[in-house]
Amino acid sequence: MNAPTALFRMPIDLRWRDLDAFNHVNNANFMTYLEEARIRWLDRACRPWISDASIPLLAAVQMNYRLPIPYPAEVSVELFAEKIGHSSLTLGHRILDGDGRLYADGHCVLVWIERDTGHPTALPEAVRSAASAGG
C-alpha cells in the first residue's frame, strides 16, 4: 500500500530530556511532536484558521507505536488529510526517519467550534482549501 502524499513535513530535533529510562523517546513526547506539527501546518498553510468567532478543538487522537525512537535519531512528522468534513478535519500522521523507518502512525480529529456556544461550525475556508490542495 502506498503512503499518502504529505500535506506537511516537519523535522524534529530530539532533546535529551525527551528520553525515558530505556534511552528511547518517551511515548508521551510523540503526541507533543504531533501537536507542534499540526500547529505549524495550520499557521503556515491555513491562515486564518482561528478567529474571534471559532477555534479548533482536538476531538480524538489515535496513535500506533510501531518502534521506539532511539537517541540520537533524525526523524520527521508527516501530516496528511484523511477526511474533510463540514466542521471537522481528520489528519493522518506519521513519525519516520529519512530511510522511511516508521516509528508511529495514526490520526487525529480536529473540530471547529463557535467560541460563544461550543457548537460545531464550518471549517474555515483556508483550512478546507489547504487540506484539499495538499498543503
Helices and strands as residue ranges (DSSP letters): E 8-12, G 16-18, H 27-45, E 54-65, E 75-84, E 88-97, E 102-114, H 125-133
